[in-house]
Amino acid sequence: MRFASIGILFATGAVLSGCAADKLDAIANLSSGCTSTAQSLNCGGPANPNAPATVTPPSTTVVTPPTTTNVGNDSSLTTGDTTLAIEKSAVVSLPTAQAVSKLTIGTAPNTAIYELNPNTTDKANWPKKKQMQEYIAGTNIGSGIGGTYKEYRAFTRDTTGNLGNQVDEELQVWTFANSYGAQYRDMTGGGTEAIHQAWSFGGNYTTAAAMPTSGTATYNGKFTSTAKTGGFIDTKLPTQTLSYNGLWSVTGDSTIDANFGTGGMTGTLTPKTWTGWATLNGVTGFWTTNATEVVDVVKQAAGTAPMGNGNWNPTFMAQKIQLAGTITTNSTTTTSSNKHANDVVGTASYDPASNWLNNTADNQMYAGFFGANADEVTGIFSVDATKPQPYGGTEAINNDRRAYVQMQGVFHACKLAVCP
């Protein structure tokens, strides 16, 4: 595995009826967030084609968004759907002071209002809630992770040419049989990385009386997320078009195991595709790479293996995300995140056995069970991990290198082998 010198990466986080859009329209007061996926390709943009030789370590100060008039968040929400608030690819909401949100869907015309209380000290720098129109071109692309998909946008160009006065916000909503997940993005001021982002989920929670208290169940489904990577060295193959350092949309499979007797929930998210903005070897535009393109880059460089496209990086693209949490029906502990009788509160992380270091403060996972018989699991997650070199050995460590991955997204799974 090769890293650039101290490169840094920060990843960047309605309801019911996975089959009928009218059921979605009938559900109000649900929260969500908006993200770019491999289907909508709203996340990502031109990235540095080569990792820098030297990168200044990240600042620990609060990120200040660019000057813009699209600010003034005054939401007084104290309860709502579980949400992760993100600024410039970094999670800023905490388990002890969680963000909350509410999504209201309109039907005539097809609109959505997303209200978010990020619960941060700089909340006033976040936009106010506003009505967003359905973006049919995005909706018609389809879900990609199961269920029904709708896309909403609010865009107002400033006639004076000042990007700070422009409004550019996006909302994506995935709805399933009994639950939904969503992502909100504030792109006001231009650029390819969201100034503000939020992931949330909700729906028809399984009631406390209907929650199983014994036995186990396995759920299967899909997940989608946004990510930011840095500090990795590209292969320099003439067929590589995607730099390993940049903004990504990620999709893959989710497997969840619930033990209702002990109250434990574990899961695995397996990435299958990474979509980014191509910048290498004279190529531009959105490209998708997937696990079937794994190649031996060493043999490629020696000319003893097929070239492939060189875009898949097994070091981080193939890394599975581990979920671990506690079902609150089996816990006497009450936190600000326990809003329902069947919340799941826990962590998402890269496998430490694969030599990843996890930033535990930002490795959050929240989920819930939905439907009359806990038929579905839907949740949100955040991963912040780094791979250091060198490590171990009998010599003193010096000349450190770092490669980073930060990722936030939503996952869904149901008891059926394949979710409807």
GIFENUR-V947771 format. One record per residue. RES is the residue in one letter. PSI is psi in whole degrees, -180 to 180 (999 if undefined). OMEGA is omega in whole degrees, -180 to 180 (999 if undefined). Layout:
# GIFENUR-V947771
<<RES;PSI;OMEGA> <RES;PSI;OMEGA>>
This chain:
# GIFENUR-V947771
<<M;134;-179> <R;139;179> <F;153;168> <A;166;-178> <S;122;178> <I;50;174> <G;153;-175> <I;142;178> <L;136;176> <F;124;-179> <A;140;-177> <T;999;999> <G;999;999> <A;1;167> <V;174;175> <L;154;174> <S;93;177> <G;-10;-179> <C;-31;-171> <A;121;180> <A;-27;-179> <D;-31;177> <K;-38;176> <L;-47;-178> <D;-26;-178> <A;-11;-178> <I;124;179> <A;169;175> <N;44;175> <L;144;-177> <S;157;179> <S;177;177> <G;166;-173> <C;135;179> <T;168;174> <S;135;178> <T;176;178> <A;-17;-180> <Q;-44;-175> <S;-23;176> <L;43;179> <N;-10;-175> <C;136;177> <G;165;-180> <G;-172;-177> <P;132;-180> <A;160;177> <N;119;-176> <P;-18;179> <N;140;179> <A;140;-178> <P;153;-180> <A;-37;179> <T;134;-180> <V;132;178> <T;134;179> <P;152;-177> <P;147;177> <S;148;179> <T;2;-180> <T;161;179> <V;134;-179> <V;131;177> <T;116;-179> <P;160;178> <P;156;179> <T;126;-178> <T;150;176> <T;-6;-179> <N;62;-177> <V;-171;175> <G;28;179> <N;122;-179> <D;25;-178> <S;135;178> <S;14;179> <L;130;172> <T;-18;174> <T;157;-178> <G;-159;-178> <D;146;-178> <T;132;-170> <T;145;169> <L;123;177> <A;136;-172> <I;135;175> <E;122;178> <K;50;175> <S;2;-180> <A;132;178> <V;128;-179> <V;-11;176> <S;145;-175> <L;153;178> <P;-29;-179> <T;-11;179> <A;68;-169> <Q;147;173> <A;151;176> <V;156;-178> <S;167;178> <K;133;178> <L;129;177> <T;123;-177> <I;133;175> <G;157;-176> <T;-17;-177> <A;90;-1> <P;-178;179> <N;108;-176> <T;169;175> <A;140;173> <I;123;-179> <Y;115;177> <E;129;-176> <L;132;167> <N;101;-177> <P;-15;177> <N;41;179> <T;164;-179> <T;-23;179> <D;33;-178> <K;-33;-178> <A;-17;178> <N;-8;178> <W;152;-179> <P;157;171> <K;162;176> <K;150;179> <K;158;177> <Q;131;180> <M;142;-179> <Q;146;176> <E;134;177> <Y;98;-171> <I;-39;-179> <A;-37;178> <G;-44;180> <T;-41;-174> <N;-14;179> <I;-32;177> <G;178;-171> <S;-58;-177> <G;-27;178> <I;19;179> <G;167;180> <G;-157;-179> <T;143;-176> <Y;137;171> <K;147;-178> <E;138;-179> <Y;149;-179> <R;152;172> <A;119;-177> <F;124;176> <T;117;-180> <R;134;179> <D;127;-175> <T;-14;-180> <T;-8;-179> <G;4;178> <N;109;-178> <L;-24;-180> <G;-20;179> <N;2;-178> <Q;146;175> <V;128;180> <D;95;-177> <E;148;-175> <E;148;179> <L;126;176> <Q;136;-178> <V;124;174> <W;125;-180> <T;141;-180> <F;-165;-175> <A;-42;-176> <N;2;-174> <S;173;177> <Y;160;171> <G;153;-177> <A;163;175> <Q;136;177> <Y;141;178> <R;134;175> <D;108;-179> <M;14;-178> <T;134;-180> <G;-2;177> <G;-174;-178> <G;175;-178> <T;-11;179> <E;129;-176> <A;134;174> <I;-48;178> <H;146;-180> <Q;153;178> <A;140;174> <W;139;179> <S;169;-180> <F;162;178> <G;-164;-180> <G;-154;179> <N;90;180> <Y;145;171> <T;132;-179> <T;160;180> <A;-38;-179> <A;-28;-177> <A;-6;-179> <M;131;176> <P;146;177> <T;6;176> <S;166;179> <G;178;-179> <T;164;177> <A;146;176> <T;135;-178> <Y;142;179> <N;143;180> <G;-143;-174> <K;166;172> <F;160;172> <T;153;-176> <S;168;167> <T;155;-178> <A;156;172> <K;135;-177> <T;156;178> <G;160;177> <G;0;179> <F;150;179> <I;129;-180> <D;161;-175> <T;-22;-175> <K;15;174> <L;144;-180> <P;-11;-180> <T;-6;-180> <Q;128;-180> <T;-23;-178> <L;119;174> <S;147;179> <Y;-3;-179> <N;113;-179> <G;-160;-180> <L;141;-173> <W;155;161> <S;135;-175> <V;137;174> <T;156;180> <G;-165;-176> <D;149;176> <S;137;175> <T;124;-177> <I;134;176> <D;124;180> <A;133;173> <N;99;-174> <F;-19;178> <G;-43;-179> <T;-18;-178> <G;18;-180> <G;144;174> <M;129;176> <T;161;-180> <G;167;178> <T;130;173> <L;120;-175> <T;108;180> <P;139;178> <K;-34;180> <T;145;172> <W;125;-180> <T;130;180> <G;-178;-179> <W;119;-177> <A;135;-179> <T;-10;-173> <L;152;174> <N;40;174> <G;13;-178> <V;139;173> <T;161;-179> <G;169;180> <F;130;178> <W;149;177> <T;132;174> <T;152;-176> <N;174;-172> <A;-21;-180> <T;-8;-178> <E;16;178> <V;131;-178> <V;161;177> <D;99;-175> <V;-26;178> <V;-47;179> <K;-33;177> <Q;-47;-178> <A;-31;180> <A;-5;179> <G;18;-178> <T;12;179> <A;156;177> <P;147;-175> <M;-37;-174> <G;-158;177> <N;-8;176> <G;10;-175> <N;-26;-177> <W;127;179> <N;103;-177> <P;-24;-177> <T;-45;-179> <F;-29;-178> <M;-33;-178> <A;-4;-176> <Q;125;179> <K;149;180> <I;127;-179> <Q;129;177> <L;140;177> <A;127;-179> <G;178;-179> <T;130;176> <I;124;-169> <T;-11;175> <T;-17;-180> <N;16;-177> <S;143;176> <T;-4;-179> <T;135;178> <T;126;176> <T;175;-179> <S;-19;-177> <S;-12;-178> <N;84;-177> <K;-14;-177> <H;165;-176> <A;-9;-177> <N;30;174> <D;152;170> <V;126;180> <V;128;-178> <G;-147;-174> <T;160;171> <A;134;-174> <S;161;168> <Y;152;-176> <D;116;178> <P;-26;179> <A;-17;176> <S;18;174> <N;28;174> <W;142;171> <L;130;-179> <N;135;173> <N;96;-170> <T;-28;-179> <A;-31;-177> <D;2;-180> <N;80;-175> <Q;150;176> <M;133;176> <Y;142;-179> <A;175;177> <G;161;177> <F;140;-173> <F;154;-179> <G;167;-174> <A;-31;-176> <N;35;-177> <A;47;-175> <D;-25;-176> <E;155;169> <V;128;176> <T;141;-179> <G;178;178> <I;157;-177> <F;161;176> <S;132;178> <V;133;174> <D;111;-174> <A;153;179> <T;149;176> <K;113;-179> <P;150;167> <Q;143;-8> <P;174;174> <Y;155;178> <G;-166;180> <G;176;-178> <T;-6;179> <E;157;176> <A;141;-180> <I;132;178> <N;169;178> <N;51;-175> <D;148;174> <R;152;-179> <R;139;169> <A;140;-171> <Y;152;170> <V;130;170> <Q;136;-173> <M;141;173> <Q;145;-179> <G;-168;-179> <V;144;176> <F;153;178> <H;144;177> <A;153;178> <C;170;-174> <K;-26;179> <L;157;179> <A;-39;175> <V;128;-178> <C;141;179> <P;999;999>>
